[in-house]
Amino acid sequence: MYRVVEYVIFFVAVVLLQALLFDNLLFSSLIMPLYYVVFVVLLPVKMSHFWLLVLGTLLGVTMDVSMGTAGLNTIATAAVAFIRPMTMNLLMGKDVAHENIPYGGAIDPRSFILFAAMLVFVHHALFYGFESLGSHFLYTVGKIVLSSLATTILVVLTARLFRRIVE
C-alpha cells in the first residue's frame, strides 16, 4: 500500500475534524457537511477493491461510534468505497492510471470535481435518505443537495492541500 503512515494520520485527522469541528458547527439545518468521506475519495488510485471496502467500512464504523448513528455512516461509506473504482474509471479513464491519488497532474480538475461530487452525493443521499426514511421529502432533498455542495467544496480544497503533501 502507498504511504501507509500518511494515510493513518489522514484517517485520524479526518475523524477528529468531523467529530470535533464539523459535527459541532451549525451552518444551517440544511447544511451539515459529512467531511469524513474525503478519506475514501483520496485513497490511492491503485488500491485493491478489498482494501477500499475494508477501509470504507472501518471509517463508517468509526464515525457511527463517534456520531451515534447506528450504522448510517457504515452503509453510506461502504457504498461509496464500493462504487469508487467504477466511478473513477467512468469519469477519469486512463488519465488516472499513472497517478498515486485521484487528484494529480494528468487528471483534469473538472473530472476530479465531478468524481468527488458524485461520490459525495451518493454518500449524502444514502446517509440522509436513511436518516429521514421518507419523511419530509423536500427537506431531505434540500439537505442532500446543500450538504453535498458544501462537502464537495471541502473535499476539493482538501485534495489540493493533500496533493502537495503526498507528492
Secondary structure, 3 states (H helix, E strand, C coil): CCCHHHHHHHHHHHHHHHHHHHCCCCCCCCCCCCHHHHHHHCCCCCCCHHHHHHHHHHHHHHHHHHHCCCCHHHHHHHHHHHHHHHHHHHHHHHHHCCCCCCCCCCCCHHHHHHHHHHHHHHHHHHHHHHHHCCCCHHHHHHHHHHHHHHHHHHHHHHHHHHHHHHC
